[in-house]
Structures are given as C-alpha cells and as structure tokens.
C-alpha cells in the first residue's frame, strides 16, 4: 500500500482525488432527489387531472389536437400515445421524481410530478394571475 | 512512419516498430480475453488493453498511443465479430475519448502526471465517451446519466489498477536490455 502511494506523482493524486470527489458528489446529488407523490396534468394551464402516483391507471387527456394517453404504473408516469407530430412527449419516457415534467407542447399538455401533501408549493398567501 | 527498402531504418526506429507491434498484439489479446470474462453489466470492462496504450505513450509518444489504441479497437472488434456493431461504436467512442484525454494530459503535464494519473483520466474519458455516444445513439433519455456516477467510480478503480500495472510494466521494460542503450544515451545528453 505504501509502495503504491509512492508510485503516484502529486499530479496523479490530484487527478484521482478530484475524480473521486466528482463521482461521490454526483451520487449524493442523485440520492438527494425526492420521489414525488401526485401527478398533475394541465391543458392550456388549467389543471384537468390529478391522481396519486401510487395508483396504477390510464387516462385520456383531451387537447387541441386530440387525446393524449397518460399512463401511471409502478410509481411512474409516462405518455404512451399522443396525436402530436414529433412524439417528443413519448420519448421523454417515465417520470417519478418531484419537479419532473412531461410536456406535449403541440397538444398544450403539461404533466407535473408534485410532492403531495406537504404544501411546499402553496406557501404563498395569495397568487394572482 | 513510412519506410522503404532504399533507406534501411535505424536501430531505434526498428526497435520502436517491433515493440509497438508486440504491444498492439498484446493489447488485442487482452481486449479479446476481456470479452470472455463475465461482466456485471455490458458497460463495465476492466480495460486492461489500456495498459499497453499507456506503455506506448510513456515509452514512445502520443502518436504511438493513438496507433495502438485505434488498431486495437479495429482488430479487436474484428476478432470478436462485432465490427460496425453498436458495441464497436461504443468501444470506439470510449477509446478515442480516452486516448485524446491521455495524450493531451501527457503533453500538458509530462512531469507531474505518471501512469496512474493518466490511466485514471483515460478511464474517465472512456466512461464519458461511451456514455455520450450511448445517450446520443441508443438511449435518448437523460435518465441514462443516473448511471454515470457509478460508472465513474468503477472507472476510477480500474483506472488506478491499470495505471499501477502500466507503471510496473514500464519499470521492467526500461530495465530491459533493448531500452538500456537509449537510457544511457538520454543520460549522456
């Protein structure tokens, strides 16, 4: 072990330690993310659907282009069918963490994952639009 | 490095060619051998072939390292029958990023970074190159980057170990008779 340490130049130690810090930092960052509790779907900025992430279901959300199929399964939400031309929303895959989004811009649909009952999002006294 | 029959190569040139060929052959053998080992994930490889790239870099120069790395990836994939398959492109992206980082840092800090540091940077480059290509080509989803820190930790471990192996091998080679003469020449200058 001592011999191993001696084989490293000071620059080597800097490289190994800094990359180790980056890796550990990234892992901590990942573990710090909180899983979400509820799925909120908005069309044109109006909430049209809310459901807990824990219950499996599939809903049809009507938008200007047609209906987008949103699936909630195994604690994850994903869009499985959409009338939009690019299907970006389908390719966004599944979301499950607080603050994550699924968006179908052509169909004006926005699916958000929220934390649920701890009211951190509604801490304002008043919100006027 | 072209040569013709008209001008016979000097002894150091010939020595360089022979040793580079030997290193390349050994790298291909390691590349192939590693494919046979069971791996926890398709991403995780020991990267032992990189030991030879490091040796070429430290014993000769960056050019030798590039020659070795690219030949190893090309011929190695040919041997494994995965030439031009997704695995080949992942391997190529990793190898090119790794070699680029290693030659760059070896040139920037020739005295401060030894084989272990350069090897670690190479392993990091390999992980980064593979991940970027995998994300770009195969899985267009940012979730793939969740894997990256773990891949990076594995790369650090294998990078340090390969660097150590390269350091030991370099020590042996520099004591070898074929290189003793060059060392004597360098000491005279």
Contacts between the chains, C-beta under 8 A, distances in Angstrom:
chain1	res1	chain2	res2	distance
A	4	B	164	6.5
A	7	B	114	7.1
A	7	B	116	6.5
A	7	B	164	6.6
A	7	B	167	5.4
A	8	B	114	6.6
A	8	B	116	5.1
A	8	B	117	7.2
A	9	B	111	7.9
A	9	B	112	5.9
A	9	B	113	6.3
A	9	B	114	4.3
A	9	B	116	7.8
A	9	B	117	6.6
A	10	B	112	6.5
A	11	B	109	5.6
A	11	B	112	3.4
A	11	B	113	4.3
A	11	B	114	7.4
A	11	B	117	5.3
A	12	B	113	6.1
A	12	B	114	5.2
A	12	B	116	4.5
A	12	B	117	3.3
A	12	B	120	7.4
A	12	B	163	7.5
A	13	B	117	7.8
A	14	B	117	7.6
A	15	B	113	6.8
A	15	B	117	4.2
A	15	B	120	5.4
A	15	B	121	5.9
A	16	B	116	7.1
A	16	B	117	6.9
A	16	B	120	5.3
A	16	B	156	6.7
A	16	B	159	8.0
A	16	B	160	6.2
A	19	B	120	6.2
A	19	B	121	7.9
A	19	B	124	5.6
A	19	B	152	6.8
A	19	B	156	5.6
A	20	B	153	7.8
A	20	B	156	5.9
A	22	B	152	6.8
A	23	B	149	5.0
A	23	B	150	8.0
A	23	B	152	4.1
A	23	B	153	4.8
A	23	B	156	6.5
A	24	B	149	7.8
A	24	B	153	8.0
A	26	B	148	6.7
A	26	B	149	3.7
A	26	B	152	7.1
A	27	B	149	4.4
A	27	B	150	7.2
A	27	B	153	7.7
A	30	B	146	6.0
A	30	B	149	6.6
A	91	B	140	6.3
A	91	B	141	7.4
A	92	B	141	7.5
A	93	B	141	4.8
A	93	B	143	6.4
